Amino acid sequence: MPDLIKNQLEKRWSRIFENLFDELYLFRADNLKFLLVSKGALNNLGYTTEELVGMTPVDIKPELNEQQFEAVIAPLRKGEQELLVFETVHQRRDGSLYNVEIRLQLAAEESPPIFIAIILDITVRRQAEVALRESQQRYHALAKAAPVGIFRTNLEGHCVYVNECWQEQAGMNMNQALGDGWVAALHKNDRQRVFDEWSQAAQAQRSFRTECRYQRPDGKILWLLVQAEAEKNSNDQVIGYVGTVTDISARKQIEVEVANQRDMLEDLVVERTVELSRSNRELESFSYSVSHDLRTPLRAIDGFSLALLEDYGVQLDQTGQDYLHRVRAASQRMGDLIDALLTLSRVSRYNLERNPVEFSQLAHDVVSELQQDSPDRQVEFRVADNMQVEGDIHLLRILLENLFSNAWKYTATIEHAQIEFNHRQENGETVYFIQDNGVGFDMRYVDKLFCAFQRLHGAEFEGTGIGLATVQRVVNHHGGRVWAEGETGKGATFYFTL
């Protein structure tokens, strides 16, 4: 009888089983012995067909004995279930184990009845499940230890997870935060803005970043930096967001304090600027008045000294006449100094009018006047052509007059005097310069050059000590800067920008 059953089954199933690489088993319902095993089962288990015949499913299930296996398949025998699906472990011939999912049915219409088992090797799936479980455990451990709040939401913004730090920041527990509960943590004045920003980010499926306030149930307010990135599934579809919440309250407090200090500083600068402007106006007015008031007594001194020389000079000895000449020279130098101070004062009070200026032509005009005043001097002038600027022509003339006069004066003792006016480009800026081969100066004293009444040379060179201070005022008035380079006995170069 067994041989007859096997022959009938083989006719029906053998062709399928011989070529099937999936694991498929037929075994008797009465004694559980295998009748047919697929090619895939033989390959996976490592047994031959002859070895498997006479074995039962219990022989390849180290986790189950016959009594336990009968308890598992009892619902099929009783007709309570048509299909039984469960997971277990199979043991190969070499003793190695692998995880399987079994789908078991009872073919009761067969005579005698048989079980049909389809086996799925789930080793890879189990490994993936273990890896996923370990990854989730690491994620939750990291999230729990993280010093920042961590959250996850779905695409609609409903919260599905928050870590312990987030709960502490918001003053809410996990259950309170889930779904839309997290909204209660948002400060009421920030809610709509955060909703709008979140909606825009979600629609564009891009990252989200904002600064907002949380208000805890105890009333404490925290400033937080919220950042989130889109979370995608295996099909590269955005399914939600995962992000962090960082407490930036200390930084915000510093920003407020800095802003307050900046406002105070700005107010102080305005106040000091007003005071400085008033002081400057008073000083300029004082200088202007004093300069004018000094002219009258100086003219009197010079006039009476001249009258004494003309009317009573014959009655004075050589020493007396020398004294009167010295008085006149001193009063005239004082007059020159007053003129220089008046020029400096006018420059400071002058309302700038910017217009195109032919700088090269203006320089030629200044040079011509110098040559007319001292026709005996032989100086080689080189003025670059086609220099054009935008500025106040009256102030620029004062600038060139002082710089050329300076070079003219300090080349007086040079046999082949040379003065050059040119320009060059430096870092996208036009730098103008007047260079001479005169007596030069010691660079140790360069900081004194543009200060009023500071002279680096003796009385052998005439001057008031005001000219270069006036140059600096003109340059500053045009928003530029001025500096100089020199070497004793080798000339000097004065640079300026406008």
C-alpha positions in Angstrom: 0.0 0.0 0.0 2.8 2.6 0.8 4.4 1.8 -2.5 1.1 2.3 -4.3 0.6 5.7 -2.6 4.2 6.8 -3.4 3.8 5.7 -7.0 0.6 7.7 -7.4 2.1 10.8 -5.8 5.3 10.5 -7.8 3.3 10.5 -11.0 1.5 13.6 -10.0 4.4 15.5 -8.2 7.7 14.1 -9.2 8.2 16.1 -12.4 7.5 19.3 -10.4 9.7 18.4 -7.5 12.6 17.4 -9.6 13.0 20.9 -11.1 11.7 23.1 -8.3 14.5 25.1 -6.6 12.2 26.3 -3.8 11.9 24.2 -0.7 8.7 22.0 -0.9 7.9 18.9 1.2 5.1 16.3 1.1 4.9 14.1 4.2 2.2 11.7 5.4 -0.3 12.8 8.0 -0.3 9.5 9.9 3.4 8.9 10.5 4.8 12.3 9.3 7.4 10.6 7.0 8.6 12.4 3.9 7.1 11.2 0.6 8.6 13.8 -1.8 11.1 16.6 -1.3 11.9 19.3 -3.9 15.3 19.8 -5.5 15.7 23.1 -3.6 15.1 21.3 -0.3 17.7 18.7 -1.1 20.3 21.4 -2.0 19.6 23.4 1.1 19.5 20.6 3.6 22.4 18.6 2.0 20.6 15.2 2.2 20.0 12.8 -0.6 16.5 11.7 -1.5 17.3 8.2 -0.1 18.4 9.7 3.2 15.3 11.9 3.5 12.9 9.1 2.8 12.0 7.7 6.2 12.8 10.9 8.0 10.2 13.3 9.4 10.0 17.1 9.7 10.9 16.7 13.4 14.3 15.3 12.4 15.3 18.6 10.8 13.8 20.8 13.5 16.1 20.8 16.5 13.8 23.2 18.4 10.8 20.9 18.3 10.2 17.3 19.4 7.4 15.2 18.0 5.0 16.1 20.8 5.6 19.8 20.3 5.3 19.5 16.5 2.0 17.7 16.9 0.7 20.6 19.1 1.7 23.0 16.3 -0.1 21.2 13.6 -3.1 20.2 15.7 -5.4 23.0 14.3 -4.9 21.5 10.8 -5.7 18.0 11.9 -8.9 19.2 13.6 -9.9 21.3 10.6 -9.8 24.6 12.6 -7.4 26.2 10.1 -6.8 25.6 6.4 -3.3 27.2 6.4 -0.8 27.3 9.1 2.1 29.8 9.0 4.9 29.8 11.5 8.6 30.3 11.9 11.2 27.8 13.1 14.7 26.6 12.6 15.9 23.9 10.2 19.1 21.9 10.6 21.2 20.9 7.6 23.0 17.6 7.3 26.3 19.3 8.4 24.6 20.6 11.6 24.3 24.3 10.5 21.0 26.0 11.2 18.9 28.5 9.2 15.7 30.3 9.9 12.6 29.4 7.9 9.0 30.4 7.5 6.7 27.4 7.0 3.4 27.5 5.2 1.7 24.2 6.0 -1.6 22.8 4.6 -3.3 19.4 5.1 -4.5 17.6 1.9 -7.2 15.6 3.6 -8.7 14.5 0.3 -5.7 12.4 -0.4 -5.9 8.8 0.7 -4.2 8.6 3.1 -4.1 12.4 3.9 -0.8 14.2 3.4 0.8 17.5 4.5 2.1 20.0 2.0 4.8 22.3 3.3 6.3 25.3 1.5 9.5 26.6 3.1 11.0 30.1 2.8 14.5 30.6 3.9 14.3 33.8 6.0 17.9 34.0 7.2 18.6 37.3 5.3 15.3 38.7 6.6 16.1 37.7 10.2 19.6 39.3 9.8 18.0 42.5 8.5 15.5 42.4 11.4 18.3 42.0 13.9 20.4 44.7 12.2 17.3 47.0 12.2 16.6 46.3 15.9 20.2 47.0 16.8 20.2 50.2 14.8 17.0 51.3 16.5 18.5 50.5 19.9 21.6 52.5 19.0 19.4 55.3 17.7 17.3 55.5 20.9 20.4 55.2 23.1 22.1 58.1 21.2 18.9 60.1 21.2 18.5 59.6 24.9 22.1 60.7 25.6 22.0 63.6 23.1 22.3 67.1 24.7 19.8 68.5 22.1 16.2 67.8 21.6 15.4 65.2 18.8 12.1 64.7 17.2 10.4 62.9 14.2 7.2 63.8 12.4 5.2 62.5 9.5 4.8 64.6 6.4 1.7 66.4 7.9 3.8 67.5 10.9 2.3 65.1 13.4 4.9 64.2 16.0 5.8 60.4 16.2 8.8 60.7 18.5 10.6 63.0 20.9 13.7 62.2 23.0 14.2 63.0 26.7 16.0 66.3 26.1 13.1 67.6 24.0 10.7 66.6 26.7 12.8 68.5 29.3 13.0 71.6 27.0 9.3 71.7 26.4 8.1 70.5 29.8 6.0 67.8 28.2 6.2 64.0 28.2 6.2 61.7 25.2 2.4 61.1 25.2 1.7 64.8 25.5 3.9 65.6 22.6 2.7 63.0 20.1 0.4 64.0 17.3 -0.4 67.7 17.5 0.4 67.9 21.2 3.8 69.5 20.6 2.1 72.6 19.4 1.3 73.5 23.0 5.0 74.0 23.6 5.3 76.8 21.0 5.0 80.3 22.2 1.7 81.7 21.0 3.5 84.6 19.3 5.6 82.2 17.2 3.1 79.5 16.3 1.6 80.9 13.1 5.1 81.8 11.7 6.4 78.3 12.5 3.4 76.7 10.9 3.8 78.7 7.7 7.5 78.0 7.5 7.0 74.3 8.1 4.2 74.2 5.5 6.5 75.8 2.9 9.3 73.4 3.7 7.1 70.3 3.6 5.5 71.3 0.3 8.9 71.8 -1.3 10.2 68.7 0.5 13.3 70.7 1.6 15.1 71.1 4.9 13.6 73.2 7.6 15.3 75.8 9.9 13.9 78.4 12.2 14.4 80.1 15.5 11.4 80.2 17.9 10.4 80.2 21.5 9.0 77.4 23.7 7.0 78.3 26.7 7.1 75.6 29.4 4.1 75.0 31.6 5.9 76.7 34.5 6.1 79.9 32.3 9.8 79.7 31.5 10.5 80.8 28.0 13.4 79.3 25.9 14.7 80.4 22.6 15.4 77.4 20.4 17.0 76.7 17.0 14.9 74.1 15.2 16.4 72.2 12.3 15.0 69.3 10.4 15.8 67.2 7.3 13.4 65.2 5.1 13.2 61.5 5.9 12.8 59.2 3.0 11.7 55.5 2.6 13.3 52.8 0.5 11.5 54.2 -2.6 13.1 57.7 -2.1 9.8 59.1 -1.1 9.6 61.7 1.7 7.7 60.3 4.6 8.4 62.9 7.3 11.1 64.9 9.0 13.7 64.2 11.6 15.4 67.1 13.4 17.0 68.7 16.4 16.0 71.4 18.8 18.9 73.4 20.4 18.6 75.8 23.3 20.0 79.2 22.1 18.6 81.2 25.0 22.1 82.3 26.2 23.0 83.4 22.6 19.8 85.4 22.3 20.4 87.1 25.6 23.9 88.1 24.4 22.4 89.4 21.2 19.9 91.5 23.1 22.7 92.9 25.4 24.9 93.6 22.4 22.0 95.3 20.6 21.4 97.4 23.7 25.1 98.3 23.9 25.2 99.1 20.2 22.2 101.4 20.6 23.8 103.1 23.7 27.1 103.4 21.7 25.3 104.9 18.7 23.5 107.4 21.0 26.9 108.2 22.7 28.5 108.6 19.3 25.8 111.0 18.1 26.1 112.9 21.4 29.9 113.1 21.2 29.7 114.0 17.5 27.4 116.9 18.2 29.7 118.1 21.0 32.8 117.7 18.8 31.1 119.5 15.9 30.1 122.3 18.3 33.7 122.5 19.7 35.1 122.5 16.2 32.8 125.3 15.1 33.8 127.3 18.2 37.4 126.6 17.6 37.2 127.5 13.9 35.3 130.7 14.8 37.9 131.5 17.5 40.8 130.9 15.1 39.1 133.0 12.4 38.4 135.8 14.8 41.8 135.8 16.3 43.5 135.7 12.9 41.5 138.7 11.8 42.0 140.5 15.0 45.8 140.0 14.9 46.1 141.6 11.5 45.6 145.1 12.8 48.3 145.2 15.5 50.7 143.4 13.1 50.1 146.0 10.4 50.7 148.7 13.0 54.0 147.0 14.1 55.2 146.6 10.6 54.1 150.1 9.6 55.7 151.9 12.5 58.9 149.8 12.1 59.1 150.9 8.5 58.5 154.6 9.5 61.2 154.4 12.0 63.6 153.1 9.4 62.6 155.7 6.8 62.4 158.7 9.1 64.9 158.1 11.8 67.2 155.4 10.3 70.1 157.8 10.1 69.9 158.4 13.8 70.1 154.7 14.6 73.3 152.8 14.7 73.7 149.4 12.8 72.4 147.4 15.8 69.2 149.5 16.1 68.5 149.2 12.4 69.0 145.4 12.6 66.5 145.2 15.4 63.9 147.1 13.4 64.5 144.8 10.4 64.0 141.8 12.6 60.8 143.2 14.0 59.5 143.7 10.4 60.5 140.2 9.4 58.9 138.7 12.4 55.6 140.6 11.8 55.6 139.6 8.2 56.1 135.9 9.1 53.3 136.3 11.6 51.2 137.7 8.8 52.0 134.7 6.6 51.1 132.4 9.5 47.7 134.2 9.9 47.1 133.8 6.2 47.8 130.1 6.4 45.5 129.7 9.5 42.8 131.5 7.6 43.2 129.1 4.7 43.1 126.1 7.0 40.0 127.5 8.7 38.3 128.1 5.3 39.0 124.6 4.2 37.4 123.2 7.4 34.3 125.3 6.9 34.1 124.9 3.1 31.0 123.3 1.6 32.3 120.8 -0.9 31.0 121.1 -4.5 32.0 118.1 -6.6 32.5 118.6 -10.4 34.8 117.1 -13.0 38.2 118.7 -12.8 41.1 118.5 -15.3 43.7 117.6 -12.8 46.7 117.8 -15.2 45.7 121.3 -16.4 45.2 122.5 -12.8 48.7 121.2 -11.9 50.2 123.0 -14.9 48.6 126.3 -13.8 50.1 125.9 -10.3 53.5 125.1 -11.7 53.4 128.2 -14.0 52.7 130.5 -11.0 55.6 129.0 -9.1 58.0 129.5 -12.1 56.7 133.1 -12.6 57.4 133.9 -8.9 60.9 132.6 -9.1 62.1 132.8 -12.8 65.7 132.2 -11.8 65.0 128.7 -10.5 65.7 125.8 -13.0 63.4 122.9 -12.0 62.4 120.0 -14.3 58.6 119.4 -13.9 56.9 116.3 -15.2 53.1 116.3 -15.0 51.2 113.3 -16.4 48.6 114.0 -19.1 44.9 113.5 -19.0 44.5 113.1 -15.3 40.8 113.8 -14.5 39.1 113.7 -11.1 35.8 114.7 -9.6 36.0 117.1 -6.7 36.0 120.8 -5.6 38.3 122.7 -7.9 39.0 125.4 -5.3 40.1 123.0 -2.6 42.0 120.8 -5.1 43.9 123.9 -6.2 44.9 124.6 -2.6 45.9 121.0 -2.3 48.3 121.2 -5.3 49.6 124.6 -4.4 50.7 123.3 -1.0 52.2 120.1 -2.3 54.0 121.7 -5.2 55.2 124.6 -3.0 56.5 122.0 -0.5 58.5 120.2 -3.3 59.6 123.6 -4.7 60.9 124.7 -1.4 62.8 121.6 -0.4 64.5 121.2 -3.8 65.9 124.8 -3.6 69.4 123.5 -2.7 69.5 120.8 -5.4 71.4 121.6 -8.5 69.2 119.5 -10.9 65.8 119.7 -9.2 63.1 117.4 -10.4 59.4 117.3 -9.4 56.9 114.8 -10.8 53.1 114.6 -10.5 51.6 111.3 -11.6 49.2 108.6 -10.6 49.0 104.7 -10.4 46.4 102.0 -9.6 46.6 100.1 -6.4 44.0 97.5 -5.4 41.4 99.1 -7.7 42.1 102.6 -6.3 43.7 105.6 -8.1 46.7 106.9 -6.0 48.1 110.3 -7.0 51.6 111.3 -6.0 54.0 114.3 -6.1 57.7 113.2 -6.0 60.8 115.3 -5.7 64.5 114.8 -5.3 65.0 117.4 -2.6 66.4 117.1 1.0 63.8 114.5 2.0 63.0 113.8 5.7 63.6 111.1 8.3 60.8 108.5 8.3 61.0 108.4 12.1 59.2 111.7 12.2 56.6 110.9 9.5 53.7 111.1 11.9 54.4 114.8 12.5 54.3 115.8 8.9 50.6 116.6 8.7 50.3 118.2 12.1 49.9 122.0 12.3 53.1 123.9 13.3 55.3 120.8 13.1 58.4 121.4 11.0 61.1 118.8 10.3 63.6 121.3 9.0 65.3 124.4 10.3 64.9 128.1 9.5 66.9 127.7 6.3 63.6 126.7 4.7 60.8 129.2 4.9 57.3 128.0 6.0 54.5 128.2 8.5 54.0 124.6 9.4 50.4 124.8 8.2 50.7 123.7 4.5 50.6 119.9 5.0 47.9 120.2 7.6 45.8 122.0 5.0 46.6 119.3 2.5 45.3 116.6 4.9 42.1 118.7 5.5 41.4 118.9 1.8 42.0 115.2 1.2 39.8 114.2 4.2 37.1 116.6 2.9 37.1 114.6 -0.3 36.9 111.2 1.6 40.5 110.2 0.7 43.7 109.6 2.6 47.2 111.1 2.4 50.6 109.7 3.4 54.3 110.3 2.6 57.6 108.5 2.2 61.0 110.0 2.3 64.7 109.6 3.0 67.1 112.2 4.2 69.0 113.7 1.2 67.1 111.5 -1.3 63.8 113.4 -1.7 60.2 112.7 -0.7 57.0 111.5 -2.2 53.5 112.6 -1.1 50.6 110.2 -1.9 46.9 110.9 -1.8 43.6 109.5 -2.9 40.3 111.2 -3.5 
